[in-house]
Amino acid sequence: QVQLVESGGGLVQPGGSLRLSCATSGSIFGLHVMGWYRQAPGKQRELVARITSGGNTNYADSVKGRFSISRDSAKNTVYLQMNSLNPEDTAVYYCNLNYRGIGYWGQGTQVTVSS
């Protein structure tokens, strides 16, 4: 059974930084994709960034140059470093794993950017 647990959200001022972590429990072998999505109030969930098992990454246009996704395979953990945060980044951030045709989601972590 695969489980994802996010951490690292919180309240930050505009221009600040946060790092989100997503720890994966269970065994994962072979091809897979891990990503971060977010959902703001009244909006649809959207892709923020993702990274493949081969290390390829892609980002939403709105976060390019500000956010960075990375992974520590030894720890089965994926990170999202978020810099230059602005109020439009306020949302619940969800970790996602796509593995063997199945999508797994974490419980979400709130990120609030406000002065």
Accessible surface in RSA format (square Angstrom, percent):
REM  Atomic radii and reference values for relative SASA: ProtOr
REM  Chains: A
REM  Algorithm: Lee & Richards
REM  Probe-radius: 1.40
REM  Slices: 20
REM RES _ NUM      All-atoms   Total-Side   Main-Chain    Non-polar    All polar
REM                ABS   REL    ABS   REL    ABS   REL    ABS   REL    ABS   REL
RES GLN A   1   184.90 103.4 120.11  87.8  64.79 154.3  52.45 111.7 132.44 100.5
RES VAL A   2    15.82  10.4  10.34   9.4   5.47  13.2  10.34   9.0   5.47  14.8
RES GLN A   3   109.14  61.0 104.83  76.6   4.31  10.3  21.59  46.0  87.55  66.4
RES LEU A   4    10.01   5.6   0.17   0.1   9.84  24.7   0.17   0.1   9.84  26.5
RES VAL A   5    88.03  57.9  85.59  77.5   2.44   5.9  85.59  74.4   2.44   6.6
RES GLU A   6     7.51   4.3   0.00   0.0   7.51  17.9   0.00   0.0   7.51   6.1
RES SER A   7    61.06  51.6  55.62  74.2   5.44  12.5  41.85  89.1  19.21  26.9
RES GLY A   8    36.14  44.6   0.00   N/A  36.14  44.6  23.49  64.5  12.65  28.3
RES GLY A   9    29.33  36.2   0.00   N/A  29.33  36.2   2.68   7.4  26.65  59.7
RES GLY A  10    30.33  37.4   0.00   N/A  30.33  37.4  30.19  82.9   0.14   0.3
RES LEU A  11   131.52  73.2  99.34  71.1  32.19  80.9  99.35  69.8  32.18  86.6
RES VAL A  12    21.40  14.1  16.80  15.2   4.60  11.1  21.40  18.6   0.00   0.0
RES GLN A  13   122.28  68.4 120.33  87.9   1.96   4.7  31.92  67.9  90.36  68.5
RES PRO A  14    62.76  45.7  40.35  36.8  22.41  81.5  40.76  33.7  22.00 136.7
RES GLY A  15    56.97  70.3   0.00   N/A  56.97  70.3  30.28  83.1  26.69  59.8
RES GLY A  16    21.39  26.4   0.00   N/A  21.39  26.4  20.72  56.9   0.67   1.5
RES SER A  17    58.47  49.4  38.81  51.8  19.67  45.3  22.49  47.9  35.99  50.4
RES LEU A  18    34.90  19.4  29.73  21.3   5.17  13.0  34.90  24.5   0.00   0.0
RES ARG A  19   130.57  54.8 115.90  59.1  14.67  34.9  26.71  36.5 103.86  62.9
RES LEU A  20     0.00   0.0   0.00   0.0   0.00   0.0   0.00   0.0   0.00   0.0
RES SER A  21    24.76  20.9  24.74  33.0   0.02   0.0  12.35  26.3  12.41  17.4
RES CYS A  22     0.00   0.0   0.00   0.0   0.00   0.0   0.00   0.0   0.00   0.0
RES ALA A  23    47.87  44.0  46.20  71.3   1.67   3.8  46.44  65.4   1.42   3.8
RES THR A  24    12.48   8.9   1.50   1.5  10.98  26.2   2.39   3.2  10.09  15.3
RES SER A  25    55.31  46.7  48.56  64.8   6.75  15.6  51.37 109.4   3.94   5.5
RES GLY A  26    37.39  46.1   0.00   N/A  37.39  46.1  21.51  59.0  15.88  35.6
RES SER A  27    78.55  66.4  55.77  74.4  22.78  52.5  23.37  49.8  55.18  77.3
RES ILE A  28    35.68  20.3  10.49   7.8  25.19  60.7  10.49   7.6  25.19  68.4
RES PHE A  29   139.36  69.7 132.77  82.2   6.59  17.2 135.91  82.4   3.45   9.9
RES GLY A  30    56.68  69.9   0.00   N/A  56.68  69.9  40.72 111.7  15.95  35.7
RES LEU A  31   159.21  88.7 146.69 104.9  12.52  31.5 146.74 103.1  12.47  33.6
RES HIS A  32    24.64  13.5  16.86  11.7   7.78  19.9  20.04  20.7   4.60   5.4
RES VAL A  33    49.44  32.5  49.30  44.6   0.14   0.3  49.30  42.8   0.14   0.4
RES MET A  34     5.13   2.7   5.10   3.4   0.03   0.1   0.05   0.0   5.08   6.7
RES GLY A  35     1.79   2.2   0.00   N/A   1.79   2.2   1.06   2.9   0.73   1.6
RES TRP A  36     0.01   0.0   0.01   0.0   0.00   0.0   0.00   0.0   0.01   0.0
RES TYR A  37    47.83  22.3  47.83  27.2   0.00   0.0  21.15  15.9  26.68  32.9
RES ARG A  38    16.34   6.9  16.17   8.2   0.17   0.4   2.63   3.6  13.72   8.3
RES GLN A  39    64.43  36.0  60.27  44.0   4.16   9.9  11.64  24.8  52.80  40.0
RES ALA A  40    22.47  20.7  18.60  28.7   3.87   8.8  19.01  26.8   3.46   9.2
RES PRO A  41   121.69  88.7  93.34  85.1  28.35 103.1 105.75  87.3  15.93  99.0
RES GLY A  42    92.85 114.5   0.00   N/A  92.85 114.5  45.87 125.9  46.99 105.2
RES LYS A  43   142.96  69.7 130.25  79.9  12.71  30.3  81.56  73.4  61.41  65.4
RES GLN A  44   163.09  91.2 149.30 109.1  13.79  32.8  54.15 115.3 108.95  82.6
RES ARG A  45    91.62  38.5  65.80  33.5  25.82  61.5  23.59  32.2  68.03  41.2
RES GLU A  46    79.03  45.4  73.99  56.0   5.04  12.0  29.40  56.9  49.64  40.5
RES LEU A  47    44.05  24.5  34.13  24.4   9.92  24.9  34.13  24.0   9.92  26.7
RES VAL A  48     0.76   0.5   0.60   0.5   0.16   0.4   0.76   0.7   0.00   0.0
RES ALA A  49     0.00   0.0   0.00   0.0   0.00   0.0   0.00   0.0   0.00   0.0
RES ARG A  50    94.42  39.6  94.36  48.1   0.06   0.1   7.57  10.3  86.85  52.6
RES ILE A  51     9.13   5.2   9.13   6.8   0.00   0.0   9.13   6.6   0.00   0.0
RES THR A  52    41.18  29.3  41.18  41.8   0.00   0.0  40.25  54.1   0.93   1.4
RES SER A  53    42.15  35.6  13.96  18.6  28.19  64.9  11.74  25.0  30.41  42.6
RES GLY A  54    69.17  85.3   0.00   N/A  69.17  85.3  35.86  98.4  33.31  74.6
RES GLY A  55    39.84  49.1   0.00   N/A  39.84  49.1  20.41  56.0  19.44  43.5
RES ASN A  56   107.15  73.9 102.11  98.7   5.05  12.2  25.17  60.6  81.99  79.2
RES THR A  57    62.94  44.8  33.56  34.0  29.38  70.0  11.64  15.6  51.30  77.5
RES ASN A  58    62.13  42.8  57.96  56.0   4.17  10.0  35.47  85.4  26.66  25.8
RES TYR A  59    50.33  23.5  37.52  21.3  12.81  33.3  29.32  22.0  21.01  25.9
RES ALA A  60    26.13  24.0  15.62  24.1  10.51  23.9  26.11  36.8   0.02   0.0
RES ASP A  61   119.95  84.0  97.35  96.9  22.60  53.4  37.59  88.5  82.36  82.1
RES SER A  62    66.87  56.5  41.87  55.9  25.00  57.6  51.49 109.6  15.38  21.5
RES VAL A  63     0.20   0.1   0.20   0.2   0.00   0.0   0.20   0.2   0.00   0.0
RES LYS A  64   123.00  60.0 103.31  63.4  19.69  46.9  58.95  53.1  64.05  68.2
RES GLY A  65    87.44 107.8   0.00   N/A  87.44 107.8  43.69 119.9  43.75  98.0
RES ARG A  66    45.86  19.3  40.38  20.6   5.48  13.0  34.44  47.1  11.42   6.9
RES PHE A  67     8.80   4.4   0.00   0.0   8.80  22.9   0.40   0.2   8.40  24.0
RES SER A  68    55.92  47.2  54.81  73.1   1.11   2.5  28.17  60.0  27.74  38.9
RES ILE A  69     7.83   4.5   0.00   0.0   7.83  18.9   0.00   0.0   7.83  21.2
RES SER A  70    52.44  44.3  50.52  67.4   1.92   4.4  36.71  78.2  15.73  22.0
RES ARG A  71    63.66  26.7  36.82  18.8  26.84  63.9  20.12  27.5  43.53  26.4
RES ASP A  72    43.84  30.7  38.98  38.8   4.86  11.5  13.76  32.4  30.07  30.0
RES SER A  73    80.43  68.0  62.36  83.2  18.07  41.6  46.65  99.3  33.78  47.3
RES ALA A  74   101.83  93.6  56.84  87.7  44.99 102.4  69.83  98.3  32.01  84.8
RES LYS A  75   140.24  68.4 119.16  73.1  21.08  50.2  75.20  67.7  65.04  69.3
RES ASN A  76    70.84  48.9  63.67  61.5   7.17  17.3   9.74  23.4  61.10  59.1
RES THR A  77    14.51  10.3  12.37  12.5   2.14   5.1   4.96   6.7   9.56  14.4
RES VAL A  78     1.69   1.1   1.69   1.5   0.00   0.0   1.69   1.5   0.00   0.0
RES TYR A  79    30.55  14.3  30.55  17.4   0.00   0.0  16.99  12.8  13.56  16.7
RES LEU A  80     0.00   0.0   0.00   0.0   0.00   0.0   0.00   0.0   0.00   0.0
RES GLN A  81    57.99  32.4  57.86  42.3   0.13   0.3  28.84  61.4  29.15  22.1
RES MET A  82     0.00   0.0   0.00   0.0   0.00   0.0   0.00   0.0   0.00   0.0
RES ASN A  83    58.99  40.7  58.99  57.0   0.00   0.0  15.28  36.8  43.71  42.2
RES SER A  84    62.40  52.7  54.96  73.4   7.43  17.1  19.02  40.5  43.38  60.8
RES LEU A  85     1.95   1.1   0.00   0.0   1.95   4.9   0.00   0.0   1.95   5.2
RES ASN A  86    46.73  32.2  46.73  45.2   0.00   0.0  20.31  48.9  26.42  25.5
RES PRO A  87    68.83  50.2  60.05  54.7   8.78  31.9  60.36  49.8   8.47  52.7
RES GLU A  88   136.02  78.1 113.55  85.9  22.46  53.5  71.44 138.2  64.57  52.7
RES ASP A  89     1.24   0.9   1.24   1.2   0.00   0.0   0.00   0.0   1.24   1.2
RES THR A  90    35.21  25.0  31.86  32.3   3.35   8.0  29.81  40.0   5.40   8.2
RES ALA A  91     1.57   1.4   1.11   1.7   0.46   1.1   1.57   2.2   0.00   0.0
RES VAL A  92    41.61  27.4  41.43  37.5   0.18   0.4  41.43  36.0   0.18   0.5
RES TYR A  93     0.00   0.0   0.00   0.0   0.00   0.0   0.00   0.0   0.00   0.0
RES TYR A  94    36.20  16.9  36.20  20.6   0.00   0.0   9.48   7.1  26.72  32.9
RES CYS A  95     0.34   0.3   0.34   0.4   0.00   0.0   0.00   0.0   0.34   0.4
RES ASN A  96    15.90  11.0  15.90  15.4   0.00   0.0   0.04   0.1  15.86  15.3
RES LEU A  97     0.00   0.0   0.00   0.0   0.00   0.0   0.00   0.0   0.00   0.0
RES ASN A  98    74.30  51.2  72.69  70.2   1.61   3.9   8.26  19.9  66.04  63.8
RES TYR A  99    15.23   7.1  14.45   8.2   0.78   2.0  13.02   9.8   2.21   2.7
RES ARG A 100   178.22  74.8 139.00  70.9  39.22  93.4  65.03  88.9 113.18  68.6
RES GLY A 101    76.80  94.7   0.00   N/A  76.80  94.7  35.69  98.0  41.11  92.1
RES ILE A 102    93.46  53.2  90.67  67.5   2.79   6.7  93.46  67.3   0.00   0.0
RES GLY A 103    43.69  53.9   0.00   N/A  43.69  53.9  13.78  37.8  29.91  67.0
RES TYR A 104    47.52  22.2  44.09  25.1   3.43   8.9  28.06  21.1  19.46  24.0
RES TRP A 105   113.17  45.4  84.57  40.9  28.60  67.2  63.24  33.7  49.93  81.0
RES GLY A 106     8.97  11.1   0.00   N/A   8.97  11.1   1.75   4.8   7.23  16.2
RES GLN A 107   115.76  64.7  82.08  60.0  33.68  80.2  70.54 150.2  45.22  34.3
RES GLY A 108    12.31  15.2   0.00   N/A  12.31  15.2   0.66   1.8  11.66  26.1
RES THR A 109    18.81  13.4  13.74  13.9   5.07  12.1   7.05   9.5  11.76  17.8
RES GLN A 110    86.72  48.5  77.55  56.7   9.17  21.8  49.72 105.8  37.00  28.1
RES VAL A 111     0.00   0.0   0.00   0.0   0.00   0.0   0.00   0.0   0.00   0.0
RES THR A 112    42.77  30.4  42.77  43.4   0.00   0.0  31.48  42.3  11.29  17.1
RES VAL A 113     4.28   2.8   0.00   0.0   4.28  10.3   0.00   0.0   4.28  11.6
RES SER A 114    54.94  46.4  48.27  64.4   6.67  15.4  19.55  41.6  35.39  49.6
RES SER A 115   125.58 106.1  66.35  88.6  59.23 136.4  47.92 102.1  77.65 108.8
END  Absolute sums over single chains surface
CHAIN  1 A     6225.9       4578.9       1647.0       3238.3       2987.6
END  Absolute sums over all chains
TOTAL          6225.9       4578.9       1647.0       3238.3       2987.6
